[in-house]
Amino acid sequence: MPSPTHLSGQTTIGQVLHLPVRSKTLSIAEAAVHLGLPERRMKLLTLLGTGPARTQTPDKKIAYRREDLELYLIALYEKADISGTEMTRPRAQAAANRQRALELIQVGSKTGFPDPDPFMMLATGADARHHACFFVIKVMALFGLIMLCISSTPLLRAHFN
């Protein structure tokens, strides 16, 4: 079989093929540990449609790519005007605890998780409150529309009688 350089007509020594690398996706619990959040907060962010970018696994479960989690972390720290070195210092100190918690998740344990990161709790709390406000307004508008449609007002009684 001819070499790739012979087929292309180029006289290069070799050719490097770049194959797409599929990054490992994390479950909601693993993503929460990676960010330093409780799993409940991660589920709330998912419900409200905020937080890091999400993907789906082939079995239609929500998953997160590590790159998206890191971009979300960087965005939160930039929003708080905290430098990159100040971001990495506390995350490096808690790295061993996060790794131990990820191992516990993989074996199915529900205990032994590290305490949540206070900065992440504050930053995601503000984000959750902001999106929850719009979520509540949408629910109230939908509820009001339903009540308007099913209520027996004098106008409806006069029209249908």
C-alpha positions as CSV (number, residue, x, y, z in Angstrom):
1,M,0.0,0.0,0.0
2,P,1.5,3.4,-0.9
3,S,2.3,5.8,1.9
4,P,0.1,8.9,2.4
5,T,2.9,11.1,1.2
6,H,3.1,9.2,-2.0
7,L,-0.7,9.5,-2.6
8,S,-0.7,13.3,-2.1
9,G,2.2,13.9,-4.3
10,Q,4.1,15.8,-1.6
11,T,7.6,14.9,-0.6
12,T,7.3,15.4,3.1
13,I,8.8,13.1,5.6
14,G,5.5,12.2,7.4
15,Q,2.0,13.3,7.9
16,V,0.3,13.9,11.2
17,L,-3.4,13.0,11.3
18,H,-5.5,14.9,13.9
19,L,-8.4,12.8,15.0
20,P,-11.2,14.4,17.0
21,V,-10.8,13.6,20.6
22,R,-14.0,12.9,22.5
23,S,-13.8,14.5,25.9
24,K,-15.0,12.7,28.9
25,T,-18.4,13.9,30.0
26,L,-19.4,14.1,33.7
27,S,-22.7,13.4,35.3
28,I,-24.6,16.1,37.3
29,A,-23.1,14.8,40.6
30,E,-19.5,14.6,39.1
31,A,-19.9,18.1,37.6
32,A,-21.1,19.5,41.0
33,V,-18.1,18.1,42.7
34,H,-15.8,19.5,40.0
35,L,-17.3,22.9,40.5
36,G,-17.4,22.7,44.3
37,L,-21.2,22.8,44.5
38,P,-23.8,20.5,46.2
39,E,-25.6,18.3,43.7
40,R,-28.9,20.0,44.6
41,R,-27.5,23.4,43.4
42,M,-26.3,21.8,40.2
43,K,-29.8,20.4,39.6
44,L,-31.4,23.8,40.3
45,L,-29.1,25.5,37.8
46,T,-30.0,22.8,35.3
47,L,-33.7,23.3,35.9
48,L,-33.5,27.0,35.6
49,G,-31.5,26.8,32.3
50,T,-28.4,28.4,33.6
51,G,-25.0,27.3,34.7
52,P,-22.4,25.6,32.4
53,A,-23.3,24.3,29.0
54,R,-24.9,20.9,29.0
55,T,-24.8,18.0,26.6
56,Q,-26.6,14.7,26.5
57,T,-25.3,11.2,26.7
58,P,-26.6,8.6,24.2
59,D,-29.1,7.5,26.8
60,K,-30.5,11.1,27.0
61,K,-29.1,11.9,30.4
62,I,-27.7,15.4,31.1
63,A,-23.9,15.5,31.0
64,Y,-21.2,18.2,31.2
65,R,-17.9,18.4,29.4
66,R,-14.9,19.4,31.5
67,E,-14.0,22.2,29.1
68,D,-17.5,23.7,29.6
69,L,-17.2,23.5,33.3
70,E,-13.8,25.3,33.2
71,L,-15.2,28.0,31.0
72,Y,-18.1,28.5,33.4
73,L,-15.6,28.7,36.3
74,I,-13.5,31.3,34.5
75,A,-16.6,33.3,33.6
76,L,-17.8,33.4,37.2
77,Y,-14.3,34.5,38.5
78,E,-14.1,37.2,35.8
79,K,-17.5,38.4,36.6
80,A,-16.4,38.8,40.2
81,D,-13.2,40.5,39.0
82,I,-10.9,37.8,40.6
83,S,-7.6,37.1,38.8
84,G,-6.7,33.7,37.4
85,T,-4.0,33.1,40.1
86,E,-6.5,33.8,42.8
87,M,-8.8,31.4,41.1
88,T,-6.3,28.5,40.9
89,R,-4.9,28.8,44.5
90,P,-8.1,27.7,46.4
91,R,-9.0,25.2,43.7
92,A,-5.5,23.6,43.9
93,Q,-5.9,23.3,47.7
94,A,-9.2,21.5,47.3
95,A,-8.1,19.3,44.4
96,A,-7.4,16.2,46.5
97,N,-10.8,16.4,48.2
98,R,-12.5,16.8,44.8
99,Q,-10.7,13.8,43.4
100,R,-11.6,11.7,46.4
101,A,-15.3,12.8,46.0
102,L,-15.2,11.8,42.3
103,E,-13.9,8.4,43.2
104,L,-16.7,8.0,45.8
105,I,-19.3,8.9,43.2
106,Q,-17.9,6.3,40.8
107,V,-18.3,3.6,43.5
108,G,-21.8,4.8,44.3
109,S,-21.3,6.3,47.7
110,K,-23.5,9.2,48.8
111,T,-21.4,10.3,51.8
112,G,-18.0,11.8,52.3
113,F,-18.2,14.8,50.0
114,P,-16.2,17.9,50.7
115,D,-17.9,21.1,51.8
116,P,-19.1,23.4,49.0
117,D,-16.9,26.1,47.8
118,P,-18.2,29.4,49.4
119,F,-17.3,31.5,46.3
120,M,-19.2,29.1,44.0
121,M,-22.2,29.1,46.3
122,L,-22.3,32.9,46.2
123,A,-21.7,33.2,42.5
124,T,-24.2,30.5,41.5
125,G,-26.7,31.7,44.1
126,A,-26.9,35.1,42.4
127,D,-27.2,33.4,39.0
128,A,-30.0,31.1,40.3
129,R,-31.9,34.0,41.9
130,H,-31.8,36.0,38.6
131,H,-33.1,33.1,36.5
132,A,-35.6,32.0,39.1
133,C,-37.2,35.4,39.0
134,F,-38.0,34.9,35.3
135,F,-39.0,31.3,35.9
136,V,-41.6,32.4,38.5
137,I,-42.9,35.1,36.3
138,K,-43.4,32.6,33.5
139,V,-45.2,30.2,35.8
140,M,-47.4,32.9,37.2
141,A,-48.3,34.1,33.7
142,L,-49.2,30.6,32.6
143,F,-51.2,30.0,35.8
144,G,-53.1,33.3,35.2
145,L,-53.8,32.4,31.6
146,I,-55.2,29.0,32.6
147,M,-57.3,30.6,35.3
148,L,-58.6,33.1,32.8
149,C,-59.6,30.3,30.4
150,I,-61.3,28.1,32.9
151,S,-63.0,30.6,35.1
152,S,-66.7,31.1,34.8
153,T,-66.9,34.9,34.5
154,P,-70.3,36.6,33.8
155,L,-69.0,37.4,30.3
156,L,-68.5,33.7,29.6
157,R,-71.9,32.7,31.1
158,A,-73.7,35.3,29.0
159,H,-71.8,34.2,25.9
160,F,-72.4,30.4,26.2
161,N,-76.0,30.4,27.6
